[in-house]
Amino acid sequence: MRGVLVTGASRGIGRAVATAFAERGDRVAVHFATREQEARATLAALPGTGHVLVAGDLGEPGAALTVVSEADERLGGIDVLVNNAALAPGPGNRHAVAEDGFDAWQRAWRTMTDVNLLGPADLTFHVARRLIERGSGGAVVNIGSRGAFRGEPDHPAYGAAKAALHAFGQSMALALAPHDIAVSSVAPGFVATERQADRIAGAEGDALRAQSPFGRVGTPQEVAAAVLYLASSEARWASGTVLDLNGASHLRT
């Protein structure tokens, strides 16, 4: 039974990941920033015992240490960190270079970098130092994005931050392997989360499904299954990988 910290676990991919670990018998710390009611629903639905709720805005300096310290103490140790929390692209943070103003541009770059890159980096630091001190090994899995490879023209800060997260994970894979800590990333394409339900059901739905030759979008459970594998002892040799989960909607060469 491991202690697992899943950030951004109120709903969507984070909820599915938390559920997958709990079904395996692990103890899960369900992290949230603002969606407390949904996070509590996630916590209540988890099978097993020993799960906890932790709060913190990972875009704020010092929040990562608070989140890790609380989760570590209440779980009796963190063995796995899943860096899922992120500021997702949306109409409110659009910053297309040829159309939107410089204020929107600056705001998007700073907030997305703080939450989507610096937050995971800080969390990884604090979890890794605890794992190194314990000497028991562990795993970190980052939730990246297909957008890191194919580009995000209306949300370039998002694409850049996710690309940097992938690169950060590979750097940490090299740095932490001597301590038996595996670090890897997944890069999902479009996923059918609660946040995307209206787009999938609306006029845009057919085009979204047509991005993949399977004729559908991904599910949170498919992402969770990949995370569960990468965090397992059987996947130690996959440390450093960035696993594409996009239904062949974007193929890297």
C-alpha positions, 0 to 999 in steps of 0.5 A: 500500500503506497501513499499517492498525492494526486494534484488537481483531483477534484474531477476529470483526469485527476479524479480518475487517477485518484480512483485508479490508485485507490482501487489498487489499494493505495492511500490517496491524497486528493488535492484541490485549489478551488473546487472543494465540493467536487474534491470532497465528492472524489474523496467520498467515492474512493474505495478503501480507507486512509484517503485525505483531502489537501488544499492549496493554490499551486500558483502561489509561492510556498503552496507546494511545500504546504501541500506536500508536508500535509499529504506526507504527514497524513498519508504516512509518507508519499511514494508517488506524486502525480502532477496533474493540476494545471490551468487549462486553455479556455476563452478566459485565458486566450492570448493569440499573438495576432489578436489579443492584447499584451496584458492578456499575453503577459497574464497568461504566460505568468499564470500558466507558467506558475501553475503548469510548470513551476508548481509541478517543479516545486512539488517534485522537489519536495517529494523527491527530497523526502523519498531520497531521505527515506531511501525507499524509491518512488515515482513521479508522473507528470500529466503533459499534453499533446499540445506540447508537440503539435502547438497551441496557437491560441494558447501558446503559453499552455503549449510551452509550459507543457513542453517544458514539463515534459523536458523537466520530467526527463531531467528529473528521470536522470537526476533521480534514477540513482535514488530508485525514483522513476519520473515519466510523463503522459501527453493526452490528446482531447479527453472527455472530462466534465469541463469539455462535455459541452464542446463534445455534445455541441456543434464542435463534437464531430470535429473533435472526434474526427481528430482521431482515426478511432472516431472518438475522444479519449477518456479519463480512465485511459489516462489513469490506466497509463499513469497507474502503469508508469507509477508501478515498479514494473515500469521503472525501465520506462523512466524518462518516457513521454507517453502519447495518449491521443488515439493517433490524432498526432504522431511524433517522428 
